[in-house]
Amino acid sequence: MRPHTIPNSPFPRSFNESTHASSDPDAPTRATDGDASLARLSAVRKGYLNDDFAALFVPRAHLQPNRAPLINIGTWVRTIAIDRLVDQWLLRCEDQGVQAQIVSLGAGSDSRFWKLMAGSHASTLAKYVEVDFSEITGKKAMTIRKDRTLNGYLGPDTSPQLDNLSAGGGTGISSSVYNLVPADIRCPPDEALSALFTPDTPILSKTVPTLLLFECVLAYMPPSDSEALLAWFAAQFTDSAPLGAVVYEMFGLEDSFGKMMISNLKSRGVSLPGVVPYKDQASLPNRFTKTGFSRSQAWTLKDIRKEYIEAEEHERVSTLELVDEIEEIDLVLSHYAITSGILVPQGLERWFAWDLPKLQQGQV
Ligand SMILES: C[S@@+](CC[C@H](N)C(=O)[O-])C[C@H]1O[C@@H](n2cnc3c(N)ncnc32)[C@H](O)[C@@H]1O
């Protein structure tokens, strides 16, 4: 068994920062953003994903090597699943004639906002907020500011704002839809995320259906901090609007594969305290049911690949590159999961239908 993990392959050194050059204990965690961006870039270049914006967030993208097929496949499955849950949220809002807010925590160099703005749901987005450490938001703000394509989706009122978007300072962006907020989300949310609901000029409304995205970030945080964060968001929306959440991360790391992943990441200075409570698939929904959400469900990437992706898409992808790691794919994908949670105020029970769409009979 080779020590592959997705997206935090132990192989690539991040372009964002050297993990050993700094005494900052969070530098290795921030460096995982480089792995995620390179994995996305590779999956796009190889034809697994369509994303005109991914390369714009990767410095010297043309010099970056592609990832192994296994990593491309993991990135493909995870992106399809999250994209579909996001689409379903937006469609539900459209059906009801309302707009939506999306908040991506630990967003890193993610390009999903731009993909959405270039797509058919753009006018449904009332707000799109990205949160990450100030070192990451500072770089992202400058990338966006310097790139006409990225900047073009933010509108004329866009300006990077210094030192006023979080308690700890840092560079962010404020615009009518897109907001980039520097914050350490392990800190008490009332302070770290005060900009979101500040009484004078809140970024978010508590009466708009809101979807939280945690794409490979909670694993790096102590479980008590992520529980506090989820409970805080739940408290903001109880009785006012539906609140959905999507978590993507590893789980069940007590077997030999998991131990190898943990030790590979440890050698890079990255620890995964957030996976400890989640020993199997059945335990994953606990993170939502214990923090005030109404319902939750979890799917492994292995199941999503087999049961939720259409035969034509499998056929298309099977022609992209030679995959000689067949037996590893199931093993690796069975250690990653997407978990959704939803909190629905009384009277809005129709929102419980928000789900990852299953294949119709005969589509597999
Ligand atoms: C593996 S990357 C994922 C980036 C992005 N979500 C994606 O999927 O492409 C993890 C991101 O979480 C961020 N992160 C981790 N812990 C954080 C914290 N305590 N506060 C804010 N951001 C954090 C890192 O800086 C990094 O950008």
The ligand as an SDF file (V2000), in Angstrom:
LIG
                    3D

 27 29  0  0  0  0  0  0  0  0999 V2000
   -6.8760   21.3880    3.0350 C   0  0  0  0  0  0  0  0  0  0  0  0
   -7.0890   23.1150    2.9320 S   0  0  0  0  0  0  0  0  0  0  0  0
   -8.6890   23.1670    2.1480 C   0  0  0  0  0  0  0  0  0  0  0  0
   -8.9350   24.4440    1.4240 C   0  0  0  0  0  0  0  0  0  0  0  0
  -10.2840   24.4990    0.6960 C   0  0  0  0  0  0  0  0  0  0  0  0
  -11.3780   24.3090    1.6230 N   0  0  0  0  0  0  0  0  0  0  0  0
  -10.3380   23.4550   -0.3880 C   0  0  0  0  0  0  0  0  0  0  0  0
  -10.9770   22.4160   -0.1910 O   0  0  0  0  0  0  0  0  0  0  0  0
   -9.7290   23.6770   -1.4240 O   0  0  0  0  0  0  0  0  0  0  0  0
   -7.4820   23.5760    4.6160 C   0  0  0  0  0  0  0  0  0  0  0  0
   -7.7190   25.0570    4.7880 C   0  0  0  0  0  0  0  0  0  0  0  0
   -8.2650   25.2690    6.0930 O   0  0  0  0  0  0  0  0  0  0  0  0
   -7.6460   26.4080    6.6460 C   0  0  0  0  0  0  0  0  0  0  0  0
   -7.7170   26.3160    8.1050 N   0  0  0  0  0  0  0  0  0  0  0  0
   -7.3180   25.2910    8.8780 C   0  0  0  0  0  0  0  0  0  0  0  0
   -7.5000   25.5860   10.1810 N   0  0  0  0  0  0  0  0  0  0  0  0
   -8.0460   26.8350   10.2190 C   0  0  0  0  0  0  0  0  0  0  0  0
   -8.4360   27.6910   11.2710 C   0  0  0  0  0  0  0  0  0  0  0  0
   -8.2900   27.3320   12.5470 N   0  0  0  0  0  0  0  0  0  0  0  0
   -8.9510   28.9050   10.9550 N   0  0  0  0  0  0  0  0  0  0  0  0
   -9.0750   29.2830    9.6490 C   0  0  0  0  0  0  0  0  0  0  0  0
   -8.7180   28.5020    8.6100 N   0  0  0  0  0  0  0  0  0  0  0  0
   -8.1920   27.2960    8.8890 C   0  0  0  0  0  0  0  0  0  0  0  0
   -6.2170   26.3230    6.1450 C   0  0  0  0  0  0  0  0  0  0  0  0
   -5.5370   27.5610    6.2580 O   0  0  0  0  0  0  0  0  0  0  0  0
   -6.4340   25.8720    4.7110 C   0  0  0  0  0  0  0  0  0  0  0  0
   -6.6330   26.9660    3.8370 O   0  0  0  0  0  0  0  0  0  0  0  0
  1  2  1  0
  2  3  1  0
  2 10  1  0
  3  4  1  0
  4  5  1  0
  5  6  1  0
  5  7  1  0
  7  8  2  0
  7  9  1  0
 10 11  1  0
 11 12  1  0
 11 26  1  0
 12 13  1  0
 13 14  1  0
 13 24  1  0
 14 15  1  0
 14 23  1  0
 15 16  2  0
 16 17  1  0
 17 18  1  0
 17 23  2  0
 18 19  1  0
 18 20  2  0
 20 21  1  0
 21 22  2  0
 22 23  1  0
 24 25  1  0
 24 26  1  0
 26 27  1  0
M  CHG  2   2   1   9  -1
M  END
$$$$
